[in-house]
């Protein structure tokens, strides 16, 4: 059933949600206090890169299904349902900064004129929804409105796909009526695909969101530590991940080793849960160590390079990848900050490249000793060594012949394990992958009987 919906916040979550809701048939009013952003959105300009989003946004703008505004009162009054998807960034002590959320909720509550369902999409510490409901109990009761927590599970770089292909819908609400409304809103992407819907209390939904990100962050941290061990004993982390992933109790997602996790979610949410627990007298020691382990991983590519080439002073180093992951221009939590800072402090001359994130990195990294190039070949030209930090397709497809013609040296640190190390070896390169010491021929895929036959022959 079509709804009139207001979405407060046009960041990664808010904009993808607003555009997606408009595309599946709802009338959407997207609200942001940044008037310049609103003006750009009306013209179809995105404030960030997300694959597939621009095309869908232009379609719903043309169809008149979405409108952008800074006037919150009009958005609230014309809507049946209000989504709030503003940022909850970390404070210095690790707690979630809820000031944007409180301001947005205050604006919505102030303009309530009839029964509404207010759906919080922002990630919040456990107990936040109950606290908001208590704080605004009089207004909510007088208008017969409800506050619901419906956590988002969108991944940067695949957020559009994730909106249309969710693996679950979690609805944290004490009201069955409000929960049904949320269910109805997402029916076009949930009901038709028989996606599981979990209805629970708001605090359980808050914990589900935090717990999901903690579990994923833990998998990455564990695999990175196993990769470090693999380099010591001479095993191959790719083979290890393949073997571990075949265990049905574990599965094969989030088993890729690399330079630590980044982005706006994992670090913030792990820290947020740890500090929220500490405020209640609960020590989450194991979860706290995820952050310590991850911080150590960020610098490993630079340390491995230094070990391989010796003194870095005067060396020309190409750093490929500034975004924290491929298919996004987001540099928050990127290992590139740590790596480039270390290289430049050691006297290296760094030339960096990224297909999309160059502007954001320069904006956020206020230090000297490095430069960014628009062409990857310019970063590699006469470089003594190269470090691959982001798994962009452009780097995956680099040919050893091209690099041999560009670079002065023959050392590559492939922190993402994306290049064909055997091909590069044939051109005289020394390649250090994450979780690998020696480069071995790739095993061809074989079925179970092939392995059994090989085992029998060797007996």
Secondary structure, 3 states (H helix, E strand, C coil): CCCEEEEECCCHHHHHHHHHHHHCCCEEEEECCCHHHHHHHHCCCCCCCECCHHHHHHHHHHCCCEEEECCHHHHHHCCCEEEECCCCCECCCCCECCHHHHHHHHHHHHHCCCCCEEEECCCCCCCHHHHHHHHCHHHHHHHCCEEEECCCCCCCCCHHHHHHCCCCEEEECCCHHHHHHHHHHCHHHHHHHCCCEEEECHHHHHHHHHHHHHHHHHHHHHHHHHHHHHHHHCCCHHHHHHHHHCCCCCCCCCCCCCCCCCCCCHHHHHHHHHHHHHHCCCCCHHHHHHHHHHHHHHHHHHHHHHHHHCCCCCCEEEEECCCCCCCECCCCCCHHHHHHHHHHHCCCEEEEECCCCHHHHHHHCCCCCEEEECCHHHHHCCCCEEEECCCCHHHHCCCHHHHHHHCCCCEEEECCCCCCHHHHHCCCCEEEECCCCCCCCCCCCCCHHHHHHHHHHHC
